[in-house]
Amino acid sequence: MFNKMKKISLLFFSSIILLCYVLPTQVFAFGPSSNTIYQGIDVSGYQGNINFREVKEAGIDIVYIKSSEGSNYIDSHFERNYEQARANGLEIGFYHYVTARTEEQARRQAQFFVSVISGKVADCKLAMDFESFGSLSKEEINRIGLVFLQTVEQLSGKEVILYSNAYTANNIWRGELTNYPLWVAQYGVNEPQNNGTWDSWAGWQYTDMGEVNGISTYVDRNRFTEAVLLDDTATVPPVEQPENPDQGEGEGGNEQPTTNTMEITIQWGDTLSELAIQYHTTVAELVRLNDIQNPNLIYAGETLIVPSANEQTGQSQVYTVKRGDTLSEIAMKYGTTVQAIAQDNNISNVNLIYPGQRLVIRDTCRYDCGHRIYTVKPGDSLWTIARRYNTTIANIVRLNRIQNPRLIYPGQIFRI
């Protein structure tokens, strides 16, 4: 009897010891970092003019505002969104869309971000939105992200937060980056999935098809915890813009001077748009370099200053429209989109091209390596396409410059 009891006791204590070893290795819970939850949105120029009084009355507490992208693009509605949101008593955060491909570019983009928000009051941690990686390795992605966040912290004196979709949080981010609070994006679920790295979330973007009074388009909806709020809400200190912004980054605007140039002779039929693509610059930069009064009026035989060869990257070609061609067919042939061709060639009506017309076809990989081309099918919506390819409506809209997300048609070609 004694031996039997001894065996039972040993078995009991062995089980306890086993549990002590097993339990710490189990997947931990993944929930909000505080019991207090704030309703939030994040906005950019895509939402147009927002009535923040109605937004506030609709129960929104926090708004993250896109300030900038790359090292030279300031969001078109940044100033207005900030002033109006602040005037209506919302808690404000800022985010920057990172396009860096090197650590040095990450430092410049961080400096640009802080320079744009200098003098502004931030109530929430400054956010890094780094989600398009091209051909970067995981190690490179993590180094670039860490350099960006550390530089923002150093220059602003403010705490930072990492925005990431659930897949990237689970498969990409590692090391020191996981010490920063996580603002995770995951749609169509009751709660964010456990990623095995963070044990809680500071923010959860749960849809990119939210509807809020005061906003005429879809908007990202979020739940935020106290972990996004800053203790120090003093104005962001003054920081100068970087001297050498990365060329070709961002969505446009605020281009910086090109250092090395050469002269070319304008040929009959040339346009500034066509030449800008050919020499890998922008119409605005050509206008600045040549002091052009009317960008739609240039003359064959005159000289034009353009960036020199050692400043150029990427490739483009000129296609002559043939009878029966459509932009959709041309875009599919060259692996690009109707919207990209229309934008690069100043085409206002994508259904109206004519034989003999010359179109610049840009190498889209210069900006969007890693994206696939998708042709819209009957019954498709941006929501179904985004779900199918594990992306967001906002990303598709931004990549393809879609004016009305509710209006797409079969045969339309998108970059995903």
FIDO-71529 format. One line per 8 residues: number of its first residue (from 1); their letters; for each residue z, x negated, y negated of C-alpha. Coordinates in nm, 2 decimals, always signed. Layout:
NUM> a> Z:X:Y; ... $
***
This chain:
1> mfnkmkki> +0.00:+0.00:+0.00; +0.09:-0.28:-0.24; -0.24:-0.46:-0.16; -0.43:-0.14:-0.22; -0.26:-0.08:-0.56; -0.32:-0.44:-0.65; -0.69:-0.40:-0.58; -0.71:-0.09:-0.79 $
9> sllffssi> -0.53:-0.26:-1.08; -0.76:-0.56:-1.06; -1.06:-0.33:-1.05; -0.93:-0.14:-1.36; -0.87:-0.45:-1.56; -1.20:-0.60:-1.45; -1.37:-0.29:-1.58; -1.19:-0.32:-1.92 $
17> illcyvlp> -1.29:-0.69:-1.95; -1.65:-0.60:-1.86; -1.66:-0.33:-2.13; -1.53:-0.58:-2.39; -1.83:-0.80:-2.31; -2.09:-0.53:-2.29; -2.00:-0.31:-2.59; -2.06:-0.57:-2.87 $
25> tqvfafgp> -2.42:-0.61:-2.74; -2.51:-0.25:-2.76; -2.74:-0.13:-3.04; -2.53:-0.05:-3.34; -2.54:+0.27:-3.55; -2.78:+0.29:-3.84; -2.68:+0.52:-4.11; -2.63:+0.54:-4.49 $
33> ssntiyqg> -2.42:+0.27:-4.64; -2.20:+0.52:-4.82; -2.10:+0.88:-4.79; -2.23:+0.96:-5.13; -2.60:+1.05:-5.13; -2.82:+1.06:-5.44; -3.15:+1.24:-5.46; -3.43:+1.01:-5.58 $
41> idvsgyqg> -3.80:+0.96:-5.64; -4.02:+0.66:-5.70; -4.31:+0.68:-5.94; -4.60:+0.49:-6.09; -4.91:+0.57:-6.30; -5.05:+0.77:-6.01; -4.82:+1.06:-6.10; -4.96:+1.08:-6.45 $
49> ninfrevk> -4.75:+1.22:-6.73; -4.41:+1.33:-6.59; -4.18:+1.59:-6.75; -3.85:+1.41:-6.67; -3.64:+1.70:-6.82; -3.77:+1.92:-6.54; -3.73:+1.64:-6.29; -3.36:+1.61:-6.39 $
57> eagidivy> -3.31:+1.98:-6.37; -3.46:+1.99:-6.02; -3.17:+1.78:-5.90; -3.31:+1.43:-5.91; -3.05:+1.17:-5.98; -3.23:+0.83:-5.95; -3.59:+0.73:-6.03; -3.74:+0.40:-5.93 $
65> ikssegsn> -4.02:+0.31:-6.17; -4.31:+0.08:-6.08; -4.32:-0.18:-6.35; -4.58:-0.43:-6.23; -4.80:-0.58:-5.96; -4.91:-0.93:-5.89; -4.88:-1.17:-6.18; -5.07:-0.99:-6.45 $
73> yidshfer> -5.07:-0.61:-6.40; -4.83:-0.38:-6.58; -4.83:-0.02:-6.45; -5.02:+0.21:-6.69; -4.72:+0.45:-6.73; -4.44:+0.20:-6.71; -4.32:+0.22:-7.07; -4.35:+0.60:-7.09 $
81> nyeqaran> -4.18:+0.66:-6.76; -3.89:+0.43:-6.86; -3.84:+0.59:-7.20; -3.86:+0.95:-7.08; -3.64:+0.89:-6.77; -3.38:+0.72:-6.98; -3.39:+0.99:-7.25; -3.32:+1.26:-6.98 $
89> gleigfyh> -3.03:+1.08:-6.83; -3.16:+0.96:-6.49; -3.04:+0.65:-6.32; -3.32:+0.40:-6.34; -3.45:+0.12:-6.10; -3.76:-0.09:-6.13; -3.99:-0.21:-5.85; -4.27:-0.47:-5.83 $
97> yvtartee> -4.56:-0.47:-5.59; -4.59:-0.83:-5.45; -4.94:-0.97:-5.37; -4.84:-1.33:-5.34; -4.99:-1.55:-5.07; -4.79:-1.87:-5.15; -4.43:-1.95:-5.25; -4.56:-2.06:-5.59 $
105> qarrqaqf> -4.73:-1.73:-5.65; -4.41:-1.56:-5.54; -4.22:-1.75:-5.81; -4.48:-1.66:-6.08; -4.48:-1.30:-5.98; -4.10:-1.28:-5.99; -4.11:-1.43:-6.33; -4.37:-1.18:-6.44 $
113> fvsvisgk> -4.17:-0.89:-6.30; -3.85:-0.99:-6.49; -4.05:-1.06:-6.81; -4.20:-0.71:-6.80; -3.86:-0.54:-6.76; -3.68:-0.77:-7.01; -3.48:-0.58:-7.27; -3.47:-0.27:-7.04 $
121> vadcklam> -3.15:-0.12:-6.89; -3.15:-0.11:-6.51; -2.89:+0.11:-6.34; -3.02:+0.02:-5.99; -3.09:-0.30:-5.80; -3.43:-0.45:-5.87; -3.67:-0.38:-5.58; -3.93:-0.59:-5.41 $
129> dfesfgsl> -4.22:-0.39:-5.26; -4.40:-0.64:-5.03; -4.60:-0.46:-4.77; -4.96:-0.60:-4.76; -4.97:-0.93:-4.58; -5.33:-1.01:-4.51; -5.34:-1.30:-4.26; -5.00:-1.44:-4.34 $
137> skeeinri> -4.77:-1.54:-4.05; -4.43:-1.39:-4.01; -4.27:-1.72:-4.12; -4.49:-1.73:-4.44; -4.41:-1.36:-4.52; -4.04:-1.42:-4.49; -4.05:-1.74:-4.71; -4.26:-1.57:-4.98 $
145> glvflqtv> -4.03:-1.26:-4.98; -3.72:-1.47:-5.00; -3.85:-1.69:-5.28; -3.95:-1.38:-5.48; -3.61:-1.21:-5.44; -3.41:-1.53:-5.51; -3.62:-1.60:-5.83; -3.57:-1.24:-5.95 $
153> eqlsgkev> -3.19:-1.28:-5.90; -3.18:-1.61:-6.08; -3.39:-1.50:-6.38; -3.25:-1.15:-6.43; -2.89:-1.20:-6.33; -2.92:-0.87:-6.14; -2.88:-0.79:-5.77; -3.20:-0.70:-5.57 $
161> ilysnayt> -3.30:-0.48:-5.29; -3.58:-0.50:-5.02; -3.82:-0.20:-4.98; -3.98:-0.19:-4.64; -4.14:+0.05:-4.40; -3.95:+0.09:-4.07; -4.21:-0.11:-3.86; -4.18:-0.41:-4.09 $
169> anniwrge> -3.81:-0.39:-4.10; -3.80:-0.40:-3.72; -4.08:-0.66:-3.66; -4.12:-0.88:-3.97; -3.81:-0.94:-4.17; -3.57:-1.21:-4.05; -3.31:-1.46:-4.16; -3.17:-1.46:-4.51 $
177> ltnyplwv> -3.38:-1.16:-4.61; -3.17:-0.93:-4.39; -2.86:-1.00:-4.61; -3.02:-0.79:-4.89; -2.97:-0.41:-4.89; -3.26:-0.22:-4.72; -3.46:+0.06:-4.88; -3.65:+0.18:-4.58 $
185> aqygvnep> -3.95:+0.41:-4.56; -3.99:+0.63:-4.26; -4.15:+0.98:-4.25; -4.13:+1.28:-4.02; -3.79:+1.19:-3.87; -3.44:+1.34:-3.91; -3.30:+1.00:-3.99; -3.43:+0.64:-4.00 $
193> qnngtwds> -3.46:+0.46:-3.67; -3.23:+0.18:-3.58; -3.41:-0.15:-3.64; -3.16:-0.38:-3.48; -3.13:-0.59:-3.79; -2.96:-0.39:-4.06; -2.66:-0.18:-3.97; -2.71:+0.06:-4.26 $
201> wagwqytd> -2.96:+0.17:-4.53; -2.91:+0.18:-4.90; -3.22:+0.39:-4.96; -3.44:+0.61:-4.74; -3.79:+0.72:-4.85; -3.84:+1.01:-4.62; -4.17:+1.15:-4.74; -4.47:+1.05:-4.96 $
209> mgevngis> -4.57:+1.42:-5.00; -4.27:+1.54:-5.20; -4.30:+1.81:-5.46; -4.07:+1.81:-5.77; -4.08:+2.02:-6.08; -4.22:+1.83:-6.37; -4.47:+1.62:-6.15; -4.81:+1.76:-6.08 $
217> tyvdrnrf> -4.89:+1.53:-5.79; -4.72:+1.44:-5.46; -4.44:+1.20:-5.51; -4.22:+0.99:-5.28; -3.88:+1.15:-5.22; -3.58:+0.93:-5.14; -3.21:+0.95:-5.05; -3.01:+0.67:-5.21 $
225> teavlldd> -2.65:+0.55:-5.15; -2.41:+0.38:-5.38; -2.54:+0.05:-5.26; -2.85:+0.07:-5.48; -2.64:+0.10:-5.80; -2.57:-0.20:-6.02; -2.22:-0.29:-6.14; -2.37:-0.48:-6.43 $
233> tatvppve> -2.60:-0.25:-6.63; -2.65:-0.47:-6.93; -3.01:-0.51:-7.05; -3.23:-0.75:-6.85; -3.23:-1.08:-7.04; -3.55:-1.21:-7.21; -3.79:-1.41:-6.98; -4.13:-1.54:-7.08 $
241> qpenpdqg> -4.44:-1.44:-6.89; -4.57:-1.71:-6.65; -4.82:-1.95:-6.81; -5.07:-1.95:-6.52; -5.09:-1.60:-6.36; -5.28:-1.58:-6.03; -5.64:-1.47:-6.09; -5.76:-1.16:-5.92 $
249> egeggneq> -5.43:-1.00:-5.84; -5.30:-0.66:-5.93; -5.49:-0.34:-6.01; -5.63:-0.45:-6.35; -5.54:-0.50:-6.71; -5.35:-0.78:-6.89; -5.59:-1.05:-6.77; -5.51:-1.40:-6.88 $
257> pttntmei> -5.75:-1.66:-7.02; -5.97:-1.85:-6.78; -5.94:-2.23:-6.83; -6.27:-2.37:-6.68; -6.59:-2.22:-6.79; -6.97:-2.27:-6.79; -7.27:-2.11:-6.95; -7.53:-1.90:-6.78 $
265> tiqwgdtl> -7.85:-1.72:-6.90; -7.85:-1.34:-6.88; -8.14:-1.21:-6.67; -8.32:-0.89:-6.71; -8.13:-0.60:-6.55; -7.79:-0.79:-6.56; -7.48:-0.60:-6.65; -7.13:-0.72:-6.73 $
273> selaiqyh> -6.99:-0.54:-6.43; -7.24:-0.71:-6.20; -7.18:-1.05:-6.35; -6.80:-1.01:-6.34; -6.82:-0.95:-5.97; -7.07:-1.23:-5.91; -6.85:-1.49:-6.09; -6.52:-1.34:-5.96 $
281> ttvaelvr> -6.37:-1.24:-6.29; -6.33:-0.92:-6.49; -6.54:-0.74:-6.75; -6.24:-0.77:-6.99; -6.23:-1.15:-6.94; -6.61:-1.18:-7.01; -6.57:-0.97:-7.32; -6.28:-1.20:-7.44 $
289> lndiqnpn> -6.47:-1.52:-7.36; -6.78:-1.41:-7.54; -6.64:-1.20:-7.82; -6.86:-0.90:-7.71; -6.84:-0.59:-7.92; -7.01:-0.35:-7.69; -6.97:-0.43:-7.31; -7.26:-0.19:-7.23 $
297> liyagetl> -7.50:-0.39:-7.45; -7.61:-0.74:-7.34; -7.96:-0.90:-7.37; -8.18:-1.10:-7.13; -8.23:-1.45:-7.24; -7.89:-1.49:-7.42; -7.62:-1.72:-7.29; -7.29:-1.60:-7.14 $
305> ivpsaneq> -6.97:-1.79:-7.08; -6.83:-1.74:-6.73; -6.57:-1.90:-6.51; -6.69:-2.23:-6.36; -6.75:-2.27:-5.99; -6.42:-2.44:-5.92; -6.24:-2.12:-6.04; -6.43:-1.89:-5.81 $
313> tgqsqvyt> -6.33:-1.75:-5.47; -6.48:-1.49:-5.24; -6.84:-1.37:-5.22; -7.06:-1.08:-5.34; -7.42:-0.98:-5.31; -7.67:-0.76:-5.49; -7.83:-0.47:-5.30; -8.14:-0.29:-5.43 $
321> vkrgdtls> -8.13:+0.08:-5.36; -8.41:+0.22:-5.14; -8.55:+0.57:-5.13; -8.32:+0.79:-4.92; -8.02:+0.56:-4.96; -7.67:+0.71:-5.02; -7.36:+0.53:-5.14; -7.19:+0.64:-4.82 $
329> eiamkygt> -7.45:+0.47:-4.60; -7.46:+0.16:-4.81; -7.08:+0.13:-4.81; -7.07:+0.17:-4.43; -7.34:-0.09:-4.39; -7.15:-0.35:-4.59; -6.80:-0.26:-4.46; -6.67:-0.14:-4.80 $
337> tvqaiaqd> -6.61:+0.20:-4.97; -6.80:+0.44:-5.19; -6.51:+0.41:-5.44; -6.53:+0.03:-5.45; -6.91:+0.03:-5.51; -6.88:+0.29:-5.78; -6.60:+0.10:-5.96; -6.78:-0.23:-5.94 $
345> nnisnvnl> -7.11:-0.08:-6.08; -6.97:+0.17:-6.33; -7.11:+0.46:-6.14; -6.97:+0.79:-6.27; -7.15:+1.02:-6.03; -7.14:+0.89:-5.67; -7.40:+1.13:-5.56; -7.66:+1.00:-5.81 $
353> iypgqrlv> -7.83:+0.67:-5.74; -8.20:+0.59:-5.76; -8.45:+0.36:-5.59; -8.47:+0.02:-5.75; -8.11:+0.03:-5.88; -7.93:-0.29:-5.82; -7.57:-0.26:-5.68; -7.32:-0.54:-5.66 $
361> irdtcryd> -7.15:-0.53:-5.32; -6.82:-0.71:-5.33; -6.66:-0.89:-5.04; -6.36:-0.66:-5.00; -6.17:-0.91:-4.79; -6.11:-1.11:-5.10; -5.86:-0.84:-5.20; -5.80:-0.64:-4.88 $
369> cghriytv> -5.82:-0.87:-4.58; -5.68:-0.69:-4.27; -5.77:-0.34:-4.38; -5.99:-0.13:-4.16; -6.27:+0.11:-4.27; -6.23:+0.47:-4.18; -6.48:+0.75:-4.21; -6.33:+1.09:-4.29 $
377> kpgdslwt> -6.39:+1.36:-4.03; -6.39:+1.74:-4.06; -6.04:+1.87:-4.07; -5.89:+1.54:-4.19; -5.63:+1.52:-4.46; -5.47:+1.21:-4.62; -5.15:+1.31:-4.44; -5.31:+1.31:-4.10 $
385> iarryntt> -5.50:+0.98:-4.17; -5.18:+0.82:-4.29; -4.98:+0.93:-3.99; -5.26:+0.81:-3.75; -5.26:+0.46:-3.90; -4.88:+0.43:-3.97; -4.93:+0.40:-4.34; -4.87:+0.62:-4.65 $
393> ianivrln> -5.07:+0.85:-4.86; -4.97:+0.64:-5.16; -5.12:+0.33:-5.00; -5.45:+0.50:-4.92; -5.47:+0.65:-5.27; -5.40:+0.31:-5.43; -5.65:+0.11:-5.21; -5.93:+0.36:-5.26 $
401> riqnprli> -5.85:+0.47:-5.62; -5.85:+0.84:-5.52; -5.82:+1.07:-5.81; -5.73:+1.39:-5.62; -5.54:+1.34:-5.29; -5.59:+1.70:-5.20; -5.97:+1.67:-5.22; -6.14:+1.45:-4.95 $
409> ypgqifri> -6.46:+1.53:-4.76; -6.63:+1.44:-4.43; -6.83:+1.12:-4.45; -6.61:+0.97:-4.72; -6.51:+0.61:-4.63; -6.16:+0.47:-4.69; -6.00:+0.14:-4.66; -5.68:+0.18:-4.45 $
***
